[in-house]
Amino acid sequence: MGSLPMPGWLWPALIVLGLALIAVATVVLARHGHGSAAPRPSTARELLDARYARGEIDEDDYRRRRDLLR
């Protein structure tokens, strides 16, 4: 049995396609892989600090809430 004849451009095209799939898989795994997400703050004070740092609450609200946590 002989192999089927293939056009001369098919092997290079398959190699390029394979490399592109590997590159896409690498990017997806790097962005969504294990350990890529930052750990969430665990205490109420850390949550409050994070909200203030992101600008979700203003300084007065931050201080009032912080004082309630003491």
C-alpha positions in Angstrom: 0.0 0.0 0.0 1.3 3.4 -0.9 0.6 6.7 0.8 -1.8 9.2 -0.7 -0.2 12.0 -2.7 -0.4 15.3 -0.8 0.1 18.8 -2.2 3.5 20.3 -1.4 2.0 23.2 0.7 0.0 20.9 3.0 2.8 19.8 5.4 4.0 23.3 6.1 0.4 24.5 6.5 -0.2 21.7 9.0 3.0 22.5 10.9 2.0 26.2 11.1 -1.5 25.3 12.2 -0.1 23.0 15.0 2.2 25.7 16.2 -0.6 28.2 16.3 -2.8 25.8 18.3 0.1 25.3 20.8 0.5 29.1 21.1 -3.2 29.7 21.7 -3.3 26.9 24.3 -0.3 28.4 26.1 -1.8 31.8 26.3 -5.1 30.5 27.5 -3.5 28.4 30.2 -1.2 31.3 31.3 -4.2 33.6 31.7 -6.6 31.2 33.3 -4.2 28.6 34.9 -4.0 27.8 38.6 -2.5 30.4 40.9 -3.0 33.3 38.5 -5.8 34.8 40.6 -4.8 37.0 43.5 -5.9 35.6 46.9 -8.9 37.3 48.3 -8.5 39.3 51.5 -9.7 37.3 54.5 -10.4 39.8 57.2 -13.0 42.5 57.3 -10.3 45.2 57.6 -8.5 43.8 54.5 -11.8 43.9 52.6 -12.4 47.4 53.7 -8.8 48.5 52.7 -9.2 46.9 49.3 -12.5 48.7 48.7 -11.0 52.0 49.6 -7.9 51.3 47.4 -10.2 50.6 44.4 -12.1 53.8 45.0 -15.4 52.1 45.8 -15.8 54.1 49.0 -14.6 57.6 49.9 -12.4 58.5 52.8 -15.1 59.5 55.2 -17.0 56.2 54.6 -13.7 54.3 55.0 -12.9 55.9 58.3 -16.4 55.4 59.7 -16.4 51.7 58.8 -12.8 51.2 60.0 -13.8 52.8 63.4 -16.7 50.4 63.7 -14.4 47.4 63.2 -12.2 48.3 66.2 
